[in-house]
């Protein structure tokens, strides 16, 4: 995955309004007016958020007669998840080492605090 696409995806996801818009679009396509309804902001303000999401490839604009509904494009989200998955094994190993250490401390093992060695 190209770094600029990944950067654009994470930059778009950094804003809570844009994350809420994506969550709404998971339910199905919606117009700008429908997407703006839950927010206390102007339509130009929502349109700026939509442009960021479009540039990141997270949404697309359709055409249905006079309507121009937006729809979720999940491909960049999957790419971001795949990138994050690379770090999953690191965190799993770190947590396993912590569990092992805590188990030793609970059982009075070699790393137990407050125990004197012979």
C-alpha positions as CSV (number, residue, x, y, z in Angstrom):
1,X,0.0,0.0,0.0
2,X,1.3,3.4,-0.9
3,X,2.3,5.6,2.1
4,X,0.3,8.6,0.9
5,X,-2.9,6.6,0.7
6,X,-2.3,5.2,4.2
7,X,-1.6,8.8,5.4
8,X,-4.8,10.1,3.8
9,X,-6.8,7.3,5.4
10,X,-5.5,7.9,8.9
11,X,-5.8,11.7,8.5
12,X,-9.4,11.4,7.5
13,X,-10.1,9.0,10.4
14,X,-8.5,11.4,12.8
15,X,-11.6,13.6,13.0
16,X,-14.7,12.4,15.0
17,X,-17.1,14.1,12.6
18,X,-15.7,12.2,9.7
19,X,-15.7,8.9,11.7
20,X,-19.4,9.6,12.5
21,X,-20.1,10.2,8.8
22,X,-18.5,6.9,7.9
23,X,-20.5,5.1,10.6
24,X,-23.7,6.6,9.1
25,X,-22.7,5.5,5.6
26,X,-22.3,1.9,6.9
27,X,-26.1,1.8,7.0
28,X,-26.4,2.8,3.3
29,X,-25.9,5.8,1.0
30,X,-27.0,9.3,2.1
31,X,-27.2,12.8,0.7
32,X,-25.2,15.7,2.1
33,X,-28.3,17.0,3.8
34,X,-29.0,13.6,5.5
35,X,-25.3,13.4,6.6
36,X,-25.4,17.0,7.9
37,X,-28.6,16.5,10.0
38,X,-27.0,15.1,13.3
39,X,-24.3,17.9,13.3
40,X,-24.5,21.5,14.4
41,X,-22.6,22.8,11.5
42,X,-23.3,24.4,8.1
43,X,-23.6,22.4,4.9
44,X,-20.3,23.9,3.6
45,X,-18.7,22.6,6.8
46,X,-20.0,19.1,6.2
47,X,-19.0,19.4,2.5
48,X,-15.4,20.1,3.6
49,X,-15.4,16.9,5.7
50,X,-16.9,15.0,2.7
51,X,-14.1,16.3,0.4
52,X,-11.5,14.9,2.9
53,X,-13.2,11.5,2.9
54,X,-13.5,11.5,-0.9
55,X,-9.8,12.4,-1.4
56,X,-8.9,9.6,1.0
57,X,-11.0,7.2,-1.1
58,X,-13.3,6.4,1.8
59,X,-16.5,7.6,0.2
60,X,-17.7,8.1,-3.4
61,X,-20.4,10.2,-4.9
62,X,-23.1,8.7,-6.9
63,X,-25.9,10.2,-9.1
64,X,-29.5,9.3,-8.8
65,X,-31.7,11.7,-10.8
66,X,-31.3,15.0,-8.9
67,X,-29.7,13.3,-5.8
68,X,-25.9,12.9,-5.4
69,X,-25.8,10.3,-2.6
70,X,-22.5,9.4,-0.9
71,X,-21.6,5.8,-0.2
72,X,-18.9,4.1,1.8
73,X,-15.9,2.7,0.0
74,X,-14.3,0.3,2.5
75,X,-11.2,-0.6,0.5
76,X,-8.9,2.0,2.2
77,X,-10.2,0.9,5.6
78,X,-9.2,-2.7,4.9
79,X,-5.8,-1.5,3.8
80,X,-5.4,0.4,7.1
81,X,-6.5,-2.7,9.0
82,X,-4.0,-4.9,7.1
83,X,-1.2,-2.4,8.0
84,X,-2.2,-2.4,11.7
85,X,-2.4,-6.2,11.7
86,X,1.4,-6.2,11.2
87,X,1.7,-4.9,14.8
88,X,-0.7,-7.3,16.3
89,X,1.9,-10.0,16.9
90,X,4.1,-7.5,18.6
91,X,1.4,-6.5,21.1
92,X,0.3,-10.1,21.6
93,X,3.9,-11.1,22.5
94,X,4.3,-8.1,24.8
95,X,1.1,-9.0,26.6
96,X,2.2,-12.7,26.8
97,X,5.5,-11.6,28.4
98,X,3.6,-9.5,30.9
99,X,1.2,-12.4,31.7
100,X,4.2,-14.7,32.3
101,X,5.9,-12.2,34.6
102,X,2.7,-11.6,36.6
103,X,2.3,-15.4,36.9
104,X,5.8,-15.7,38.2
105,X,5.2,-12.9,40.7
106,X,2.0,-14.5,41.9
107,X,3.6,-17.9,42.4
108,X,6.7,-16.6,44.1
109,X,8.9,-17.5,41.1
110,X,12.5,-16.3,40.4
111,X,11.4,-12.7,39.7
112,X,9.2,-12.4,42.7
113,X,9.5,-9.1,44.6
114,X,10.5,-9.2,48.2
115,X,12.0,-12.7,48.2
116,X,15.6,-13.3,49.1
117,X,17.7,-15.5,47.0
118,X,19.7,-18.3,48.7
